[in-house]
Amino acid sequence: MRVMIIQAGKEVDLQGCSDVQAVLAKLAINPETVLVLRDGKLITKDERIAETDRIEILPVISGGGPRIQDPE
Amino acid sequence: MKCRRCRGKAVIDLPRHNSAFCPDCFIAYFNKQVDVAIAKQEMFFDGETVLVAVSGGKDSLALWDILLNQGVETAGVYVDLGIEEYSATSKQIVEAFATSRGAHLLVVDVREECGFSIREVAKHTMRTACSACGLFKRYLINKIAVDQGFQVVATGHNLDDEASSLLGNVLHWKEGFLARQSPALPSTHPKLARKVKPLFRLTERETAAYCILKKIQYMVEECPLVRGSTNLMNKQALNLLEQSSPGTKHAFYFDFLRKRQNFRADEFVLSSCEHCGQATTAQTCSFCRLVAEVRAKTCPPAAANQDVRQNPL
């Protein structure tokens, strides 16, 4: 799946993440600091993610977004 | 995940409340939190117009939107800090919001008022950009409120902002600041408007979700001068704790509010600044001192001295 991190202007391809929680864990992102959207709509952390999905991670912390670590 | 209220499909989970909400129920939850904040802290009085400080960010626009929806009489005030493209874009966003809602907006340009931008303040003084920005915004917004007869200023400070300020004050045991930290500050001088923070019960994740669900366009990009601020470090620390123990930020701040009266404010007498007449504990207020410092470093000596005496603003 393709994950776009809005504030960081970064896009990454991820494999093997079945839900939102797994995506955030793989990217080492604290769920408290972001919202996650699919097709422009908010989704919860237990939402299933398909390999063909494109999701957006929107940082919400004023003063700086999350530190994005490479998934590998 | 199902909505806690209606059992429909949830779009946001709130671990601190062990809850999740669908769009409609989340908006209802958000409104209720603001209603409770306003009522419990007695933020507004009948017949007064609220001056809402708007930056173009999610918090201030969510606040203005909700006050407009609730029929509160408001005007917005935007301070243009002169931070190049960032300020230009945020100003456009605020103006577009005001136009779309038919709301009254006042704009103050720091460069027109002082002759220099926030970036120049940070360059020529020991203050960080965030510190200078906070001082300029507090001063200019209060001055507009007082000059134009607004008795109360509402800001978009949220639970994360308040909890991180609290952590900063506790880490340095600033007891005077702790005594004065409150979601509703009374006026203590004829030239000080009341200050209220109706979003203090909501996190910034919740204010961002409100904007997305209400389709409010806000400034997602961060200020280019903000990196490395202490406030941001405090937020990161609190969010680490929140991740492992949901509700930590809420408990930290709300327990503090219950114990706040145990802290004693520093005793001081507010007088009027000899240059601008605004409230200060010194002979010259912090704003006028900072303006004088920058002018002294950027203007010929004679002109700098003259400016401060004759044209504080």
Boltz contact constraints between the chains, C-beta under 6 A:
constraints:
  - contact:
      token1: [A, 30]
      token2: [B, 239]
      max_distance: 6.0
  - contact:
      token1: [A, 30]
      token2: [B, 243]
      max_distance: 6.0
  - contact:
      token1: [A, 32]
      token2: [B, 239]
      max_distance: 6.0
  - contact:
      token1: [A, 32]
      token2: [B, 242]
      max_distance: 6.0
  - contact:
      token1: [A, 32]
      token2: [B, 243]
      max_distance: 6.0
  - contact:
      token1: [A, 33]
      token2: [B, 239]
      max_distance: 6.0
  - contact:
      token1: [A, 35]
      token2: [B, 208]
      max_distance: 6.0
  - contact:
      token1: [A, 35]
      token2: [B, 209]
      max_distance: 6.0
  - contact:
      token1: [A, 42]
      token2: [B, 11]
      max_distance: 6.0
  - contact:
      token1: [A, 42]
      token2: [B, 12]
      max_distance: 6.0
  - contact:
      token1: [A, 44]
      token2: [B, 1]
      max_distance: 6.0
  - contact:
      token1: [A, 44]
      token2: [B, 10]
      max_distance: 6.0
  - contact:
      token1: [A, 44]
      token2: [B, 13]
      max_distance: 6.0
  - contact:
      token1: [A, 44]
      token2: [B, 20]
      max_distance: 6.0
  - contact:
      token1: [A, 45]
      token2: [B, 13]
      max_distance: 6.0
  - contact:
      token1: [A, 46]
      token2: [B, 1]
      max_distance: 6.0
  - contact:
      token1: [A, 60]
      token2: [B, 204]
      max_distance: 6.0
  - contact:
      token1: [A, 60]
      token2: [B, 205]
      max_distance: 6.0
  - contact:
      token1: [A, 60]
      token2: [B, 208]
      max_distance: 6.0
  - contact:
      token1: [A, 61]
      token2: [B, 235]
      max_distance: 6.0
  - contact:
      token1: [A, 63]
      token2: [B, 226]
      max_distance: 6.0
  - contact:
      token1: [A, 63]
      token2: [B, 229]
      max_distance: 6.0
  - contact:
      token1: [A, 63]
      token2: [B, 232]
      max_distance: 6.0
  - contact:
      token1: [A, 64]
      token2: [B, 222]
      max_distance: 6.0
  - contact:
      token1: [A, 64]
      token2: [B, 232]
      max_distance: 6.0
